[in-house]
């Protein structure tokens, strides 16, 4: 994937995150094959990126679907 394609994908995911945020239900579950540690790292990374690291708790790893889409857009745009 080249840089322009990555930026396009990130922009589309960001738009998708906005649409998801307007829904009344924002449930999202981690894929079944993710380990606890992978969930911790993803959730912590989200809260660091979102500017609310104090909201991170290893006991509460729930993220809404729009937050996941927005964070993935950031990671893709950054090339991660």
FENCORJO-V934604 format. One record per residue. RES is the residue in one letter. D_LAST is the distance of its C-alpha to the last C-alpha in Angstrom with 2 decimals. Layout:
<<RES:D_LAST> <RES:D_LAST>>
This chain:
<<X:11.97> <X:12.92> <X:12.01> <X:14.84> <X:13.94> <X:10.39> <X:12.32> <X:14.98> <X:13.00> <X:11.58> <X:15.24> <X:16.68> <X:14.74> <X:15.90> <X:19.38> <X:19.28> <X:18.54> <X:21.62> <X:23.68> <X:22.81> <X:23.82> <X:27.21> <X:27.98> <X:30.28> <X:28.43> <X:24.78> <X:24.63> <X:21.50> <X:21.29> <X:18.64> <X:18.77> <X:21.68> <X:20.00> <X:17.75> <X:19.33> <X:20.47> <X:18.18> <X:15.03> <X:16.54> <X:17.32> <X:13.89> <X:12.43> <X:15.53> <X:15.62> <X:12.13> <X:13.41> <X:16.66> <X:15.40> <X:13.43> <X:16.54> <X:18.83> <X:20.88> <X:20.05> <X:23.74> <X:23.28> <X:21.22> <X:23.49> <X:22.83> <X:25.84> <X:24.56> <X:21.12> <X:21.84> <X:19.59> <X:20.94> <X:19.49> <X:19.02> <X:17.00> <X:14.60> <X:14.31> <X:13.88> <X:11.17> <X:9.19> <X:10.07> <X:8.76> <X:5.19> <X:5.67> <X:7.67> <X:5.72> <X:3.78> <X:0.00>>
